[in-house]
Amino acid sequence: MLSLTYYAQSDSKNTKKKDRITTNKTDNNVVVEVKNVNNRQTIILKALTDIVIHQAELKLDIDFSNNSKFFLNGYQSWTDTKEAYIDEYEKIARRAKVYFKKNRENETYKKTADILVNIFAFERYGDVLFYDYDKNKLHGYDVFYIKGEKEFFSFNYNYKNSYLVYEIHRKEKEIRLVSDCRKKLIKAGEEFIVFDYGYYDNYNKGLESFYELFKEKEDKKIFGYTSWYNYYQDINEDIILRDLDALDSRFNLFQIDDGFETFVGDWLDVDKKKFPNGLKGIVDKIHNKGYKAGIWLAPFVAEEKSKLYTEHKELFKKDKLGNCIKCGGNWSGFYVLDIDNEDAKEYIKKCLNYYVDLGFDFFKLDFLYSVSLPRYYDETRAIVTDKSYKFIRDILKDKIILGCGALPFASADYFDYLRIGPDVSLEFDDVWFMRKTHRERISTKTTLQNTIYRSIFNRHLFYNDPDVFLLRSENIKLSVEQKRALLTINSLFGNVLMTSDNIATYNDEQKKMLDDAFNMFYNAKNICFERIKNMIKLSYELDGKSIKLIYDTKKGVLYNG
């Protein structure tokens, strides 16, 4: 059953008009056309007067049991993603007076969480500001399946127009679809596809159809280095060149991460104290070793201390009150550029071309969810994001793009690689208050989970980047077995295998682990997984052997299966 709520702008009172429709129907403002063809349903709105969508929801007639497993794809790269059981919950960053009251947490926790959310803007990284979280619901985006006694598989054909939210309602035992098209203006005489999705009562048939939409890509693997997870912003020319010299011929990418610029957003100002000779000479040395040269940028944002933000606030997206839209608490806090502002677009283009001219081949572009955060009145998040990501691809042409902090389905047509989990942390999981308030938080535990469950995307939507492995002994709290699990799972389920270690410091055991992973990364076949409560069974074939492992999601270690 379709439930459509909209505002008819011809109505002088601008009152909501609610219409519940099960078949094609016409009223004075809108015509609804429903098409069902070969396991695909399309619902088209034809406006007779100017209308603005308030809500569009479908209830599906699907049965499931208490033992069913539901695939819930997170909103953006870093959002936790997994197969969930019906009794699991979503933990979010929201103001204490709104969220924590519902969950009856103790007063100390409320105050601590509220202070942290205010300072670090945790609610800005995901969908908290525009999705109605409820402890009775679980939800995921654009692709969904059920495993168990009864199977179901569904995905969104309409991802350029509107993201599709799959909701599980516990009490009602219902599956509902919500089109993320609130505030979308449809002018009189225009049409808008509000739903367009595939549906199958068999997992394998649904996955096969999903792969028909997103054709399998040629296998392209990256075995590389990034500076971030050892030095973070504390990089300089000496560190970069030392770690470059340590790499052997197996590597094919060397990527300089955050810390080379003076401030985030001031991309034309390379820090002269850290890099007195600039970046061009380093690019040449990377190329001389036979590697592709990579650079990290966050093209849509600038931090509060940057010259761009302090001197050119006219380039930033504003809310209705005229305030620049904050996207998070990283650095000195950061804000999103206005993708509809021609001067802002020209600045982004100038910065990207600057690094193209330096000779960089590979662009890791970060915090890309930022363009989706503002409420773009008259358009949907999907339309604006598609336009923004296409703009980036048009500038960089045939350069390799790795998207990060991005919306997965929006990335499929424009980025070569996509980060499919949050940043790896130097300990297995984060501190207690972060675990309870932030779905996009830094976490090795979460990123390993995402790497496994989002493996269905790999080589179809894009090439999956599971983030780095870390084997070094210094500056890290992961145990040896947790490091082994991280390396093994990244090698099996991703098309990118990167590290931030200075591998010249590896001992014999670490060198052997890397050798084994290299073989696994390129040669493992028939990789499968199955969740059973807190364990995930893994199986694969390598060097003529069938290998079975069990991954303990709570401890972050592997056992022989």
TARAMO-V178423 format. One record per helix or strand. SS is the DSSP state (2 for helix, 1 for strand). FROM is the first residue (numbers start at 1). TO is the last residue. If there is no record, write none. Layout:
[[SS,FROM,TO] [SS,FROM,TO]]
This chain:
[[1,2,8] [1,16,21] [1,25,26] [1,30,36] [1,40,47] [1,51,60] [1,69,72] [1,82,84] [2,100,103] [2,107,120] [2,122,124] [1,137,141] [1,143,147] [1,152,156] [1,163,169] [1,174,180] [1,184,186] [1,191,200] [2,203,213] [1,222,226] [2,228,231] [2,237,246] [1,253,256] [1,261,261] [1,270,270] [2,280,288] [1,292,297] [1,301,303] [2,307,311] [2,313,315] [1,316,316] [1,318,318] [1,324,324] [1,326,328] [1,334,337] [2,342,358] [1,362,365] [2,370,373] [1,378,378] [2,381,396] [1,400,403] [2,408,411] [1,417,419] [2,432,437] [2,444,457] [1,458,458] [1,462,469] [2,480,493] [1,496,499] [2,503,505] [2,508,523] [1,525,532] [1,535,542] [1,545,552] [1,557,560]]
